[in-house]
Amino acid sequence: MTHNPSKAVLVYQGGIANVFSVEGFNMDPFGRDAKRLIQTNFHTCEAFARGMAAAGVKVASAFCNTAGDIIAQPWSTHLDLAPFHGDFHPVWSKVAA
């Protein structure tokens, strides 16, 4: 079965980042049905998210200041409150920032 996401979220987490495909842009875990596509450094995840946006995927950016697996944790779009936010290059494509 092929997974063709139409929505994705770039999520910063401490010194790493993740890109998840999601069913919805809910920042609480309920109903977003997140699936991790990649987890690595900020730059690589940002490039991955930009590539998804170029392919027509709606992309938002968020952060989660929780250790461990954040797939079922609340996320926040208030990036200015995140640690390391000065190093972020968030991706917003076809969604309100």
C-alpha positions as CSV (number, residue, x, y, z in Angstrom):
1,M,0.0,0.0,0.0
2,T,1.4,3.4,-1.0
3,H,1.2,6.3,1.6
4,N,0.6,9.6,-0.2
5,P,0.3,12.3,2.4
6,S,-1.5,15.5,1.6
7,K,-0.6,17.2,4.9
8,A,2.7,17.2,6.9
9,V,4.1,18.9,10.0
10,L,7.8,19.7,10.5
11,V,8.2,19.3,14.3
12,Y,11.3,20.6,16.1
13,Q,12.3,18.7,19.2
14,G,15.3,19.8,21.2
15,G,18.3,19.5,18.9
16,I,16.6,17.3,16.3
17,A,13.5,17.6,14.1
18,N,10.9,15.3,12.7
19,V,8.5,15.4,9.7
20,F,5.2,13.6,10.2
21,S,2.4,13.0,7.7
22,V,-0.9,13.9,9.4
23,E,-4.6,13.6,8.7
24,G,-5.2,17.1,10.2
25,F,-3.3,20.0,11.6
26,N,-4.5,19.4,15.2
27,M,-1.7,20.2,17.6
28,D,-3.1,17.8,20.1
29,P,-2.6,14.1,19.3
30,F,-6.3,13.4,18.9
31,G,-7.4,12.9,15.3
32,R,-4.1,13.8,13.6
33,D,-3.1,10.2,12.9
34,A,0.6,11.2,12.7
35,K,3.1,9.0,10.9
36,R,6.8,9.8,11.2
37,L,8.5,10.2,7.8
38,I,11.9,11.3,8.9
39,Q,13.8,12.2,12.1
40,T,17.2,13.8,11.9
41,N,18.9,17.3,12.2
42,F,17.0,20.6,11.6
43,H,18.5,21.3,8.2
44,T,17.7,17.8,6.8
45,C,14.1,17.9,8.0
46,E,13.6,21.4,6.8
47,A,14.9,20.4,3.3
48,F,12.6,17.3,3.4
49,A,9.6,19.4,4.3
50,R,10.4,22.0,1.6
51,G,10.5,19.1,-0.9
52,M,7.1,17.9,0.3
53,A,5.7,21.4,-0.2
54,A,7.2,21.6,-3.7
55,A,5.4,18.3,-4.4
56,G,2.1,19.9,-3.4
57,V,1.8,18.7,0.2
58,K,0.4,21.2,2.7
59,V,3.1,21.7,5.3
60,A,3.1,23.4,8.8
61,S,5.8,23.8,11.4
62,A,5.6,23.2,15.2
63,F,7.8,22.2,18.1
64,C,7.5,19.8,21.0
65,N,9.8,20.3,24.0
66,T,9.4,16.7,25.2
67,A,12.0,14.0,25.3
68,G,11.4,10.6,23.6
69,D,8.9,9.7,21.0
70,I,6.7,12.8,20.4
71,I,4.2,11.2,18.0
72,A,1.4,11.2,20.6
73,Q,2.5,14.4,22.4
74,P,0.9,17.9,22.1
75,W,2.8,20.1,19.6
76,S,2.8,23.9,19.5
77,T,3.0,26.4,16.6
78,H,4.3,29.1,18.9
79,L,7.9,28.6,17.6
80,D,9.2,31.7,19.4
81,L,8.7,29.9,22.7
82,A,10.8,26.9,21.7
83,P,14.4,26.3,22.7
84,F,16.8,26.8,19.8
85,H,14.1,28.8,17.9
86,G,16.8,31.0,16.5
87,D,18.1,28.1,14.5
88,F,14.8,27.2,13.0
89,H,13.9,27.8,9.3
90,P,10.2,26.7,9.5
91,V,8.2,25.6,6.5
92,W,4.7,26.9,5.9
93,S,3.0,25.9,2.6
94,K,-0.6,26.3,1.8
95,V,-1.5,26.7,5.5
96,A,-1.9,29.8,7.6
97,A,1.3,30.6,9.6
